[in-house]
Amino acid sequence: MGVGASFRSDNDWGASPQILAAISACNEGPARPYGADEWTRRVEERFARIFERPVGVLLVATGTAANALSLAAVTPPWGSVICHRHAHINTDECGAPEFFTSAKVVSSASGGSKLDPQLLEAELAWGRGDVHSVQPACVSITQATEDGQVYTAAQVARIGTLCRAAGVRLHMDGARFANALVATDRAAADLTWRAGVDVLSFGATKNGALNAEAIVVFEESLMAKLPYLRKRAGHLSSKMRFLAAQMGAYLDQDLWLTNARTANAMARRLADGLAAVPGAQLEVPALTNILFMRMTDELSSGLRRRGYDFYGERWGPGVIRLVTSFRTTPEMVDGMVAAAREIAGAKGI
């Protein structure tokens, strides 16, 4: 199977050439270690411009580290983190949030892929003041969600208001924050601190970086803890400039937004093409770079035999996940659509 036929994950693809060039460039000569270098300083300044205010920035190598350390800064050991049941911190991080916080991750009863404010309000009140119960300390939302949907600025603000009323922090898992941002056409500040977000896990690896993520801190008091949490967890890189060079190139000239627009556009093109194929049905709107399709077994197995790679089965019988990336091309998309049409026609679907 050729790699060009992969719709399995945006993690499957490599790094943007600009980012690889930046890594090579920062390799020349010495630089101060542990984030005291000029590349890290420039990244901090760039984030301040993007979010229209001073912010704390801590670079780490993985999204799991960004999430777990962010949550550790806002959640005491007797606390709980409320999130959607499909949230990455609940299903795909092997207990890292619990390990670093010693707290409990509690899945909301919300349906779909976004937290329901009405349910969340009741869940934030449950057990409060009862010494026998963990105490709600943080709410975590995923932007974009696990099925590619997006919280609007108003929806984030509604949850932010509930969090402030309950005296808890709001964390945003932004592994695909760029994809969500270009889908909403709003300012980064509107989806984060203006809406009540205290700390953001800012993703870059899925969208063109090699191995660079950032913890972006809006609540200044958290910076008293986070540098020590990062060091204690083994995520303070000695040669931090190699992470900072990636993040700098990712942010410079809006590469992060350009890459996200490409990935989102390719997902919409794929959704439109497959929607006309008998035996394929879009499960949720194509808003970002993740699609969920319901397909007949004949169609999905036929596409796999032709070298198209994607996830299936995990989300229920007949449901597959397709993910586009900054390197997905119209030719890849159109090739898959054409193959699906041929298979459907041959099978009489």
C-alpha positions as CSV (number, residue, x, y, z in Angstrom):
1,M,0.0,0.0,0.0
2,G,1.4,3.4,-0.9
3,V,1.6,6.0,1.8
4,G,-0.2,8.5,-0.5
5,A,-3.4,6.5,0.0
6,S,-3.5,6.9,3.7
7,F,-6.6,8.5,5.3
8,R,-5.9,6.7,8.6
9,S,-4.6,9.7,10.7
10,D,-2.9,13.0,10.4
11,N,-0.3,11.4,12.6
12,D,0.7,9.2,9.7
13,W,2.3,12.1,7.8
14,G,5.7,13.8,8.2
15,A,6.7,17.4,8.9
16,S,6.4,20.5,6.9
17,P,9.6,21.4,4.9
18,Q,9.7,24.8,6.7
19,I,9.8,23.0,10.1
20,L,12.6,20.6,9.0
21,A,14.6,23.6,7.7
22,A,14.1,25.4,11.0
23,I,15.5,22.4,12.9
24,S,18.5,22.3,10.7
25,A,19.1,26.0,11.0
26,C,19.0,26.0,14.8
27,N,21.6,23.2,14.9
28,E,24.3,25.6,13.9
29,G,26.4,26.9,16.9
30,P,25.7,26.8,20.6
31,A,22.6,27.9,22.4
32,R,21.6,28.2,26.1
33,P,19.7,25.1,27.3
34,Y,16.4,24.4,29.1
35,G,14.5,27.2,27.2
36,A,16.9,30.0,27.8
37,D,17.5,30.3,24.1
38,E,16.4,32.9,21.5
39,W,14.1,30.5,19.7
40,T,12.1,29.9,22.8
41,R,11.9,33.6,23.5
42,R,10.6,34.3,20.0
43,V,8.0,31.6,20.3
44,E,6.7,33.1,23.5
45,E,6.4,36.5,21.8
46,R,4.6,35.0,18.8
47,F,2.1,33.3,21.1
48,A,1.4,36.6,22.8
49,R,0.6,38.2,19.4
50,I,-1.6,35.3,18.4
51,F,-3.6,35.4,21.6
52,E,-3.5,39.2,21.8
53,R,-2.1,39.3,25.4
54,P,0.8,38.0,27.4
55,V,0.6,34.2,28.0
56,G,2.8,31.6,29.7
57,V,4.3,29.1,27.2
58,L,5.8,25.7,28.1
59,L,7.0,23.5,25.2
60,V,6.7,19.8,25.5
61,A,7.2,16.9,23.0
62,T,3.8,15.2,23.2
63,G,0.2,16.1,23.5
64,T,-0.3,13.6,26.3
65,A,2.3,15.5,28.3
66,A,0.6,18.8,27.5
67,N,-2.7,17.5,28.7
68,A,-1.5,15.7,31.8
69,L,0.7,18.5,33.0
70,S,-2.0,21.1,32.4
71,L,-4.5,19.1,34.4
72,A,-2.0,18.5,37.2
73,A,-1.7,22.3,37.6
74,V,-5.4,22.8,38.1
75,T,-6.5,19.6,39.9
76,P,-5.7,18.6,43.5
77,P,-5.4,14.8,44.3
78,W,-8.9,14.8,45.8
79,G,-10.4,16.5,42.7
80,S,-12.0,15.4,39.5
81,V,-11.7,16.4,35.9
82,I,-15.0,16.3,34.0
83,C,-14.8,15.6,30.3
84,H,-16.7,14.1,27.5
85,R,-16.7,10.3,27.5
86,H,-14.9,10.2,24.1
87,A,-12.3,12.7,25.2
88,H,-8.7,11.7,24.5
89,I,-7.8,12.2,28.1
90,N,-10.4,9.6,29.0
91,T,-9.9,7.0,26.3
92,D,-6.4,7.3,24.7
93,E,-3.8,8.4,27.2
94,C,-3.3,5.3,29.3
95,G,-4.2,6.9,32.6
96,A,-1.6,9.7,32.2
97,P,-3.9,12.4,33.5
98,E,-4.7,10.3,36.6
99,F,-1.0,9.5,37.0
100,F,0.1,13.1,37.0
101,T,-2.8,14.6,38.9
102,S,-3.6,11.7,41.3
103,A,-7.2,12.9,40.6
104,K,-10.1,11.2,38.9
105,V,-11.2,11.7,35.3
106,V,-15.0,11.7,35.3
107,S,-16.9,11.3,32.0
108,S,-19.9,13.4,31.5
109,A,-23.3,11.9,30.5
110,S,-23.3,14.3,27.5
111,G,-24.2,12.8,24.2
112,G,-22.7,13.6,20.8
113,S,-19.1,14.7,21.1
114,K,-19.5,18.0,23.0
115,L,-20.3,18.7,26.6
116,D,-24.0,19.6,27.2
117,P,-24.0,22.8,29.4
118,Q,-27.3,21.8,31.2
119,L,-25.9,18.4,32.1
120,L,-22.5,19.8,33.0
121,E,-24.0,22.3,35.4
122,A,-25.6,19.4,37.4
123,E,-22.4,17.4,37.2
124,L,-20.4,20.2,38.6
125,A,-22.7,20.4,41.6
126,W,-22.8,16.7,42.3
127,G,-20.9,15.7,45.4
128,R,-19.7,19.2,46.2
129,G,-18.8,19.5,49.9
130,D,-19.3,15.8,50.5
131,V,-16.1,14.5,52.0
132,H,-16.8,11.0,50.6
133,S,-16.7,12.3,47.0
134,V,-14.0,13.7,44.7
135,Q,-14.5,17.4,44.3
136,P,-15.0,18.9,40.8
137,A,-11.8,20.9,40.1
138,C,-11.6,21.2,36.3
139,V,-13.6,20.8,33.1
140,S,-11.7,19.7,30.0
141,I,-13.1,20.2,26.4
142,T,-11.6,19.1,23.1
143,Q,-11.2,21.5,20.3
144,A,-11.8,20.1,17.6
145,T,-13.7,17.2,19.1
146,E,-12.9,13.6,18.6
147,D,-15.3,13.4,15.7
148,G,-14.2,16.6,14.1
149,Q,-16.9,18.9,15.4
150,V,-16.2,22.4,16.8
151,Y,-17.2,24.3,19.9
152,T,-18.3,27.8,18.8
153,A,-17.0,30.8,20.8
154,A,-20.4,31.1,22.4
155,Q,-20.5,27.4,23.4
156,V,-17.0,27.7,25.0
157,A,-18.1,30.9,26.8
158,R,-21.2,29.1,28.1
159,I,-19.0,26.4,29.6
160,G,-16.6,29.0,30.9
161,T,-19.3,30.8,32.7
162,L,-20.4,27.5,34.4
163,C,-16.8,26.8,35.4
164,R,-16.4,30.2,37.0
165,A,-19.7,29.9,38.8
166,A,-18.6,26.6,40.2
167,G,-15.1,27.8,41.0
168,V,-13.3,25.3,38.7
169,R,-10.8,25.7,36.0
170,L,-11.4,25.2,32.2
171,H,-8.8,23.3,30.2
172,M,-8.9,22.9,26.4
173,D,-7.3,20.0,24.6
174,G,-6.3,21.7,21.4
175,A,-4.5,18.8,19.6
176,R,-6.3,20.0,16.4
177,F,-6.9,23.6,17.6
178,A,-5.7,25.0,14.2
179,N,-8.3,23.0,12.3
180,A,-11.0,24.2,14.7
181,L,-9.9,27.8,14.5
182,V,-10.0,28.0,10.7
183,A,-13.4,26.3,10.7
184,T,-14.9,28.9,13.0
185,D,-13.1,31.9,11.4
186,R,-12.7,33.5,14.8
187,A,-9.7,34.9,16.6
188,A,-7.7,32.5,18.7
189,A,-8.5,34.6,21.8
190,D,-12.2,34.3,21.1
191,L,-12.1,30.5,21.4
192,T,-9.9,30.5,24.5
193,W,-9.2,33.1,27.2
194,R,-12.0,35.5,26.2
195,A,-14.4,32.5,26.6
196,G,-13.0,31.5,30.0
197,V,-10.3,29.0,29.1
198,D,-7.5,28.9,31.7
199,V,-5.0,26.7,30.0
200,L,-4.7,25.3,26.4
201,S,-2.9,22.2,25.1
202,F,-1.8,23.7,21.8
203,G,-1.2,21.0,19.2
204,A,1.3,21.2,16.3
205,T,2.5,17.6,15.6
206,K,-0.7,16.5,13.9
207,N,-0.6,19.5,11.6
208,G,3.0,19.6,10.4
209,A,5.5,19.6,13.3
210,L,7.9,16.8,14.0
211,N,7.4,16.5,17.8
212,A,6.4,19.8,19.3
213,E,3.4,20.8,21.4
214,A,2.8,23.8,23.8
215,I,1.0,24.4,27.0
216,V,-0.4,27.9,26.7
217,V,-1.3,29.4,30.1
218,F,-3.9,32.2,30.4
219,E,-4.3,32.1,34.1
220,E,-1.1,33.6,35.4
221,S,-1.2,31.9,38.8
222,L,-0.7,28.5,37.1
223,M,2.8,29.5,36.1
224,A,3.9,29.1,39.7
225,K,3.4,25.4,39.4
226,L,3.8,24.3,35.7
227,P,7.5,24.8,35.2
228,Y,8.2,22.5,38.2
229,L,5.6,20.0,37.1
230,R,7.2,19.9,33.7
231,K,10.7,19.3,35.1
232,R,9.5,16.7,37.6
233,A,7.8,14.8,34.8
234,G,10.9,14.7,32.7
235,H,9.5,17.0,30.0
236,L,11.9,20.0,30.4
237,S,14.1,19.4,27.3
238,S,17.7,20.4,27.7
239,K,18.1,21.3,24.0
240,M,14.8,23.1,24.0
241,R,15.7,25.1,20.9
242,F,14.9,22.1,18.7
243,L,11.3,22.2,20.0
244,A,11.1,25.9,19.8
245,A,12.5,26.0,16.3
246,Q,9.7,23.7,15.2
247,M,7.0,25.8,16.9
248,G,8.5,29.0,15.6
249,A,8.4,27.8,12.0
250,Y,4.9,26.4,12.6
251,L,3.6,29.8,13.7
252,D,5.6,32.0,11.4
253,Q,3.8,33.3,8.3
254,D,0.7,31.4,9.6
255,L,1.9,28.0,8.4
256,W,-0.2,26.4,11.1
257,L,-3.4,28.0,9.6
258,T,-2.4,27.3,6.0
259,N,-1.8,23.6,6.8
260,A,-5.1,23.4,8.7
261,R,-7.0,25.0,5.8
262,T,-5.6,22.5,3.4
263,A,-6.5,19.6,5.6
264,N,-10.0,20.9,6.2
265,A,-10.6,21.6,2.5
266,M,-9.5,18.1,1.6
267,A,-11.9,16.6,4.1
268,R,-14.8,18.6,2.7
269,R,-13.8,17.5,-0.8
270,L,-13.7,13.9,0.3
271,A,-17.1,14.2,2.1
272,D,-18.8,15.7,-0.9
273,G,-17.4,13.1,-3.2
274,L,-18.3,10.1,-1.1
275,A,-21.7,11.5,-0.3
276,A,-22.7,10.7,-3.9
277,V,-21.5,7.1,-3.7
278,P,-24.2,4.5,-2.9
279,G,-23.3,2.6,0.3
280,A,-21.6,5.6,1.9
281,Q,-23.2,8.0,4.3
282,L,-21.6,10.9,6.3
283,E,-22.3,10.5,10.0
284,V,-21.5,14.0,11.2
285,P,-20.9,17.3,9.3
286,A,-17.5,17.8,7.7
287,L,-16.3,20.8,9.7
288,T,-12.6,20.0,10.2
289,N,-10.3,17.3,8.9
290,I,-12.0,14.3,10.4
291,L,-14.8,12.4,8.8
292,F,-17.0,9.6,10.1
293,M,-18.7,7.6,7.3
294,R,-21.1,4.7,7.5
295,M,-20.1,2.2,4.7
296,T,-21.2,-1.2,3.6
297,D,-18.7,-3.9,4.2
298,E,-18.3,-4.5,0.4
299,L,-17.3,-0.8,-0.1
300,S,-14.9,-0.5,2.9
301,S,-13.2,-3.8,2.2
302,G,-12.9,-3.0,-1.5
303,L,-11.3,0.3,-0.8
304,R,-8.8,-1.4,1.6
305,R,-7.9,-3.9,-1.1
306,R,-7.1,-1.0,-3.4
307,G,-4.7,0.4,-0.9
308,Y,-6.8,3.0,0.9
309,D,-6.0,3.0,4.6
310,F,-8.4,4.1,7.4
311,Y,-9.6,3.2,10.8
312,G,-12.8,1.2,11.2
313,E,-14.7,-1.0,13.6
314,R,-13.8,1.0,16.8
315,W,-16.8,3.3,16.4
316,G,-19.4,0.7,15.7
317,P,-20.3,-1.7,12.9
318,G,-20.0,-0.2,9.5
319,V,-18.5,3.1,10.7
320,I,-15.1,4.2,9.5
321,R,-12.9,7.2,10.3
322,L,-11.2,9.2,7.5
323,V,-8.6,11.9,8.4
324,T,-7.0,14.3,6.0
325,S,-3.8,16.2,6.6
326,F,-1.8,19.1,5.3
327,R,-0.2,16.8,2.8
328,T,-3.5,15.3,1.4
329,T,-3.9,16.3,-2.2
330,P,-6.9,16.6,-4.5
331,E,-5.6,13.7,-6.5
332,M,-5.6,11.4,-3.4
333,V,-9.1,12.5,-2.6
334,D,-10.4,12.1,-6.1
335,G,-8.7,8.8,-6.5
336,M,-10.5,7.4,-3.4
337,V,-13.8,8.7,-4.6
338,A,-13.4,7.3,-8.0
339,A,-12.4,3.9,-6.5
340,A,-15.5,3.9,-4.3
341,R,-17.7,4.6,-7.3
342,E,-16.2,1.8,-9.2
343,I,-16.6,-0.6,-6.3
344,A,-20.2,0.4,-5.7
345,G,-21.0,0.0,-9.4
346,A,-19.4,-3.4,-9.6
347,K,-21.1,-4.6,-6.5
348,G,-24.5,-3.2,-7.5
349,I,-24.7,-1.3,-4.2
